[in-house]
Amino acid sequence: MEARAQTWQLASTLDSVDWAEAHVLTIAREAGFDEDACSDIGISVRESMVNAVVHGNHYSTEKKVNLSVDVSSSTLTMIIEDSGCGLDLSTLPDPLAEENLLRPSGRGLLIIGAFMDEFAVERRAEGGTRMRLVKNRPAA
């Protein structure tokens, strides 16, 4: 598979979450990732998109989620951006703290960080949050 980059602007809906996961998984399979890596990628994209739609954009019809996927010779890079007020990681509760272990949410970023080879979260200057997820491609 030759290198390629694609970008989409998606509505702040759960249908967009499903679409993004399915579309990125198709690209990952074409790039040679095995089923275990595809599972990691799918879960990570889903978690990132849910964060963008639910926590960033609060399902707002006026706000969009930008998804970029770049396949290079060595990596699959996904960038997910919301239009919300921006995520401050220092304000998030520790998902591994005893008082948070039974909470039904709050572990998405931890999971993404465990499944991706690189993971970064930053506040966008123009507002919102950018998540950069990178998975190294398997050797040919």
N, C-alpha and C positions, 0 to 999 in steps of 0.2 A: 504494500500500500504506500503510495507516495504521500508526502507531507501535504496537509491541507488545513485551512482554518475556516471556520464558519461562525456566524453570529446570528442570534435570533432575539427579538424582543417579544416577551410573552406576557399575557395577562396575569394578574395576581389572583389566580384560581388554583384549586387542587387539580383540575384537569391539566393545567400547565405543568404541574409537578409530575404527573404521570407521563405526559408527552416528553418532557425533558429526560426523564429516566430512560424511557424506551429508546429515544433517539440516541442518547449517549451510549447506551449499551450496544446498539447496532454499530456505531462507529468503533467502539472498543473491540468488538468481535472481529470486525474487518481489519483492525490494526494488529490482530494476533493475540489478544489477551485470552487466557484460558477461563474456564467457568468460575474458578475461585477468585481470580482477579476481577472478573466481570461482576461477581457478587459484591465485592468490596467497592467497586466503582459505582454500581447501581445504588447501593445503600448510601454512599457518600453524597451522590448527586441528589438523591431524594431528600436526605437530611438538610442539605444546603438550600434546596429549593423550598422546602417547607419553612425553613427559617426566613427566607426572603419573602415569601407570600404571606405567612401568618404573622411573624414577629416584626419583620421590616416594614412591609407595605400594609399590613392589617387588612388584607383582602380588598384594598381600595381599587375601584375601577379606574381611577385616574392615574394610578401608579403602575409601572411595568417592572418586570424582571428581565435583565439582560443576561443571556447565556452565550458564552463563547467557548468553542471547542477547537483546540489546535492539536493536530497530530504531527509530530516531527519524527525524525528518524530514531529518536531515543525516548520520547515521552508523549503522554497524552495529558494535555493541560486543559482544565475546565475553569472558567471564571464565571461566577454568579454574582450579580450586582442587584441590589434592591434600591428603592428610592425613599426609604424611611429616614428616620432621624439619626441612624448610625448606631452601631453596637459598641458598647464600652465593655471589653472583656473583664476589666477589673470589678465590674458590678455584678458579675454572674456568680451564683453560689457554686461552691465546689461540689461537683456531682458525686465525688467519692467520700464526702463527709458523711458520717453516720446518720445525721439528721436528714440527709437528702437521698439516701439509698432507696427508699421506698416511694419516692416521688415518681409520678407517671411520666415526667418529662425532665429535660435538663441534661441529657447525656449525648446529644447529637454532635456537638463539637468534639467531645472526647472520642467518639466513635470515628468521626471523619479523620481526626489526627492519627488514630491507630491504623486505619485502613489505607491512607494515602502515603506516598513516599515523601511528599512535601505538602504542607498545608499552612496557609496564612490567612489571617482575617485583618482587614484594615477599614478604618472609616474613610469614606470618600470625601474629598474636599467639597464637592458639590452636593453633599448629603447622601446618606445611605451607607451601605456596607458592601465591601467587595470581599468575596471568598475566592481564594486561588487554590485549586486542588491539582496535584500533579501525581501521576502514576507512571513509573518507568516502564518502558516497553520491554517485552521479553526479547532475549537475544535470538537472532534468526537461526 
